[in-house]
Amino acid sequence: MSTPRGKRSQRMPAQLYSEAFKRQVVSEFESGLSTKAQLKRKYGIAGNGCISRWLKKKYGKLNYQSYHNLDTQLWANLLSM
């Protein structure tokens, strides 16, 4: 879909989250009770890569290699219910 000539789409301003909030979201993900998608919906996190970036930036306790496995395992558990 294109925009009318002369009009540009405007990006939403970046949402800033506190360090405490980031740690809380990462902690909930690491607990294994929620997937990244579920946490995005629960807290209204706008960016597609926010939680992944927070995981990489060491807000959590696991190393980044573990996260992909954990998220995949959570989805498998949810689907088997």
C-alpha positions as CSV (number, residue, x, y, z in Angstrom):
1,M,0.0,0.0,0.0
2,S,1.5,3.4,-0.9
3,T,1.0,6.7,0.7
4,P,-0.4,9.7,-1.2
5,R,2.2,11.8,-3.0
6,G,3.8,14.3,-0.8
7,K,2.8,12.6,2.5
8,R,5.3,10.4,4.4
9,S,4.4,7.8,6.9
10,Q,5.3,8.8,10.4
11,R,7.0,6.4,12.7
12,M,5.8,6.1,16.2
13,P,8.3,7.5,18.8
14,A,10.4,5.0,20.5
15,Q,9.0,3.7,23.7
16,L,11.4,3.9,26.7
17,Y,11.3,1.2,29.3
18,S,12.9,1.4,32.7
19,E,15.7,-1.0,33.6
20,A,13.5,-2.5,36.4
21,F,10.7,-3.2,33.9
22,K,13.1,-4.9,31.5
23,R,14.4,-7.1,34.3
24,Q,10.9,-8.0,35.4
25,V,9.9,-9.0,31.8
26,V,13.1,-11.0,31.3
27,S,12.6,-12.7,34.7
28,E,9.1,-13.7,33.8
29,F,10.4,-15.2,30.5
30,E,13.1,-17.0,32.2
31,S,10.7,-18.5,34.7
32,G,9.3,-20.5,31.8
33,L,5.6,-19.5,32.3
34,S,5.3,-17.2,29.4
35,T,6.7,-16.8,25.8
36,K,8.0,-13.6,24.4
37,A,4.9,-13.1,22.4
38,Q,2.7,-13.6,25.5
39,L,4.8,-11.0,27.4
40,K,4.6,-8.5,24.5
41,R,0.8,-8.8,24.6
42,K,0.6,-8.7,28.4
43,Y,2.7,-5.5,28.8
44,G,1.9,-3.8,25.5
45,I,5.5,-3.9,24.4
46,A,5.6,-2.4,20.9
47,G,8.9,-3.5,19.4
48,N,9.3,-6.9,17.8
49,G,12.8,-7.4,19.1
50,C,12.7,-5.6,22.4
51,I,12.7,-8.7,24.7
52,S,15.3,-10.4,22.6
53,R,17.6,-7.4,22.9
54,W,17.0,-7.3,26.6
55,L,18.0,-10.9,26.9
56,K,21.2,-10.3,24.9
57,K,22.0,-7.3,27.1
58,K,22.3,-9.5,30.1
59,Y,19.2,-8.4,32.0
60,G,18.5,-12.0,32.7
61,K,20.3,-14.9,34.3
62,L,20.6,-17.3,31.3
63,N,23.0,-17.0,28.4
64,Y,21.5,-16.1,25.1
65,Q,21.9,-19.5,23.5
66,S,19.5,-20.9,26.1
67,Y,16.7,-18.5,25.2
68,H,15.9,-19.8,21.8
69,N,15.7,-23.3,23.2
70,L,13.6,-22.1,26.1
71,D,11.1,-20.3,23.9
72,T,10.8,-23.3,21.5
73,Q,10.3,-25.6,24.5
74,L,7.5,-23.3,25.9
75,W,5.6,-23.4,22.6
76,A,5.9,-27.1,22.4
77,N,4.5,-27.4,25.9
78,L,1.7,-25.0,25.1
79,L,0.8,-27.0,22.0
80,S,0.7,-30.3,23.8
81,M,-1.9,-29.1,26.3
